[in-house]
C-alpha cells in the first residue's frame, strides 16, 4: 500500500487531521482511492463531488470527482451520528439515486440514469476530511475518497414525473435555515452528474450495479456539526430527512 493510503488510514484510525499530502495528480489520487476501496469491506454505492459549475471554476477543474460508499459508513434513518468517531464532520443535502439495474458504458446519458433507477431519495452526506481545516488540492481530496464520512438515505420514491433540476432544497440546523438550492446545483441536473461518473468508470471497465446507492453531489455548502445538533434536509417531492448528532 502506498504511503498516501497508509497516512489516510492512520488519520481515520487516530481521528486526527493531517496536513495535505500533495498527491501529484488525479490518476495517482484515484489509484490511492482504489487502495482504500479494496480495504474498506463491502461497498454499497458511490458518491460525487465538485458537481457545481461554480465550485469547479473556484478550484480550477472542468469535471466532478467521485468516490465510493462503504457499507460500514451507512447510517439508518433515525440513527444518530456519533461525531466522536469522526474528525471534523460537516453535513450537506443530496439527491440520491437507487439503481434498479446495472448501468455501465462510455455513452450513458442522464436519461439512462433515470431509466435505470428504481427510485430517488433525499440524503444527507456527512463529510469528514482527513486534512486539517479542509485544506487540500483536488488530487488530495480524491485520494481521501472525496472526504467521505457517513451518509443516510431517506425512503426512495419513483423518479417518474419529477423534474430533478427544479426541486427545491432546504437545509436546516437546529431549527434555523442554513441554505437553499435546487437540484440543478449538481451539474445542471443530478442525473447528468451520475451519467458523467458512469462514463468515466467505463474506462476502467467498471460501472454501477443494481442496488447501488449514488449520492449525486452536495447541493449546498456543508454545515459543521457537533454533539446535540440536529440537521434536517428537505427536497420537494422527495421528502424530509433528519439527522441528530451525539
C-alpha positions in Angstrom: 0.0 0.0 0.0 1.3 3.5 -0.9 2.4 5.9 1.8 -0.5 8.1 0.9 -3.1 5.4 1.6 -1.3 4.5 4.9 -1.3 8.1 6.0 -5.0 8.5 5.3 -5.9 5.2 7.0 -3.9 6.3 10.1 -5.7 9.6 10.2 -9.1 7.8 10.3 -7.9 5.4 13.0 -6.4 8.2 15.1 -9.3 10.5 14.4 -6.7 13.2 13.9 -6.4 15.6 10.9 -3.2 15.7 8.9 -1.6 18.1 6.6 -2.4 17.8 2.9 -0.4 15.1 1.2 0.4 16.9 -2.1 -0.7 13.9 -4.2 0.9 14.7 -7.6 -2.1 14.2 -10.0 -5.6 12.8 -10.3 -4.5 9.4 -11.8 -2.3 8.8 -8.7 -5.2 10.0 -6.5 -7.7 7.6 -7.9 -5.1 4.8 -7.5 -4.8 5.7 -3.9 -8.6 5.7 -3.6 -8.7 2.3 -5.1 -6.3 1.0 -2.4 -8.6 2.4 0.3 -11.6 0.9 -1.5 -10.0 -2.5 -1.6 -9.5 -2.3 2.2 -12.9 -0.9 3.0 -15.1 -4.0 3.1 -18.4 -4.4 1.2 -19.4 -1.3 -0.8 -23.0 -0.1 -1.2 -22.5 2.6 -3.8 -20.8 5.7 -5.0 -20.7 9.5 -4.4 -19.9 12.5 -6.5 -18.1 15.7 -5.5 -17.4 19.1 -7.0 -20.6 18.9 -9.1 -21.4 22.6 -9.2 -20.0 24.7 -12.1 -19.2 27.5 -9.7 -17.2 25.1 -7.5 -15.4 23.7 -10.5 -14.4 27.2 -11.5 -13.3 28.0 -8.0 -10.9 25.1 -7.7 -9.8 25.1 -11.3 -11.2 21.8 -12.6 -13.6 21.1 -15.5 -15.3 18.0 -14.2 -16.6 16.5 -11.0 -14.8 13.8 -8.9 -16.1 10.6 -7.4 -15.6 8.2 -4.6 -17.0 5.1 -3.0 -19.5 4.4 -0.3 -18.6 1.7 2.2 -21.4 -0.2 3.9 -19.8 0.4 7.3 -20.4 4.1 6.9 -24.1 3.9 6.2 -26.5 5.3 8.9 -30.1 4.1 9.2 -33.0 6.5 9.3 -33.2 7.8 12.9 -29.8 6.6 13.9 -27.7 9.4 15.4 -24.4 10.5 14.0 -21.6 9.6 16.5 -19.5 12.7 16.0 -16.7 11.3 18.2 -16.0 8.7 15.6 -15.1 11.5 13.1 -12.5 14.3 12.8 -14.4 17.4 11.6 -17.9 16.4 10.3 -20.0 18.6 8.1 -23.4 17.8 6.6 -24.9 18.5 3.2 -28.1 17.6 1.4 -28.0 15.3 -1.6 -30.3 13.8 -4.2 -29.8 10.1 -4.1 -30.3 7.6 -6.9 -31.0 3.9 -6.1 -30.2 1.7 -9.1 -32.8 -0.8 -10.2 -30.5 -2.4 -12.8 -26.9 -2.4 -13.8 -25.6 0.6 -15.7 -22.3 0.9 -17.5 -20.7 2.1 -20.7 -19.0 5.1 -22.3 -22.2 6.6 -23.7 -24.5 6.7 -20.7 -26.8 9.7 -20.5 -28.8 11.4 -17.8 -31.9 9.8 -19.3 -30.3 6.4 -19.0 -29.6 7.0 -15.3 -33.2 7.9 -14.6 -34.5 4.9 -16.5 -32.1 2.6 -14.6 -33.1 3.9 -11.2 -35.7 2.2 -9.1 -36.1 5.4 -7.1 -34.7 8.7 -5.9 -34.5 9.9 -2.3 -33.3 12.8 -0.1 -30.0 12.1 1.5 -27.6 13.7 4.0 -23.9 13.2 3.5 -21.6 13.6 6.4 -18.3 14.8 5.1 -15.1 14.3 7.1 -11.9 15.4 5.5 -8.8 13.9 6.9 -6.9 17.1 6.1 -6.6 19.8 8.6 -9.2 22.6 8.1 -10.5 21.1 4.9 -7.4 22.5 3.0 -6.4 20.3 0.1 -5.8 20.1 -3.6 -8.2 18.2 -5.9 -5.8 15.3 -6.1 -5.6 15.2 -2.3 -9.4 15.1 -1.9 -9.8 12.4 -4.5 -7.2 10.3 -2.7 -9.1 10.9 0.5 -12.2 9.4 -1.1 -13.7 12.8 -1.6 -14.0 13.4 2.2 -16.4 10.6 2.7 -17.5 10.1 6.3 -21.1 8.9 6.9 -24.4 9.0 5.0 -28.1 8.4 5.5 -30.7 7.9 2.8 -34.4 8.5 3.0 -37.2 6.4 1.6 -36.9 6.3 -2.2 -39.8 7.5 -4.4 -40.3 6.9 -8.2 -38.5 9.4 -10.3 -41.2 9.5 -13.0 -42.8 12.9 -13.3 -40.3 14.7 -11.1 -38.1 17.3 -12.7 -35.0 16.9 -10.6 -33.5 20.1 -11.9 -36.2 22.2 -10.4 -36.9 20.6 -7.0 -36.3 22.9 -4.1 -33.8 22.0 -1.5 -33.7 23.3 2.1 -31.1 22.6 4.8 -31.8 23.4 8.4 -29.7 23.1 11.5 -31.2 23.3 15.0 -34.4 24.7 13.6 -32.7 27.5 11.6 -32.5 27.8 7.9 -28.9 27.3 6.7 -29.1 27.1 3.0 -31.4 26.6 0.0 -30.8 25.3 -3.5 -32.3 23.5 -6.4 -31.5 20.1 -8.0 -29.8 21.9 -10.9 -27.0 22.8 -8.5 -25.5 19.4 -9.3 -24.0 19.8 -12.8 -27.3 21.3 -14.1 -29.1 18.0 -13.4 -28.2 15.4 -10.8 -28.6 12.6 -13.2 -26.1 14.2 -15.5 -23.6 14.1 -12.7 -24.2 10.4 -12.3 -24.0 9.8 -16.0 -20.6 11.5 -16.1 -19.4 9.2 -13.4 -20.6 6.1 -15.2 -18.9 7.2 -18.4 -15.7 7.8 -16.5 -15.8 4.5 -14.7 -16.2 2.7 -18.1 -12.5 3.5 -18.9 -11.6 1.1 -16.1 -14.2 -1.5 -17.0 -16.4 -0.5 -14.1 -20.0 0.6 -13.7 -23.0 0.7 -11.4 -24.8 -2.4 -10.2 -28.4 -3.0 -9.3 -29.0 -1.9 -5.7 -26.2 0.7 -5.7 -26.8 3.9 -3.9 -25.4 7.0 -5.6 -25.1 10.4 -3.9 -25.2 12.8 -6.8 -23.3 15.7 -5.2 -23.8 18.3 -2.5 -26.5 20.9 -3.3 -25.5 23.5 -0.7 -22.4 24.4 1.3 -21.7 21.8 4.0 -22.5 22.8 7.6 -20.3 21.8 10.6 -22.0 19.7 13.2 -21.3 18.8 16.9 -23.0 16.8 19.6 -26.5 17.9 20.2 -27.0 19.4 16.7 -30.0 18.3 14.5 -29.7 18.7 10.7 -32.8 18.4 8.5 -32.8 18.2 4.7 -36.0 18.7 2.7 -36.2 18.2 -1.0 -39.5 18.9 -2.8 -41.3 15.7 -4.0 -38.6 13.5 -2.3 -39.3 14.2 1.4 -37.6 15.2 4.6 -34.7 13.6 6.4 -33.5 14.4 9.9 -30.1 13.5 11.4 -29.4 14.0 15.1 -25.8 14.2 16.3 -24.4 12.7 19.5 
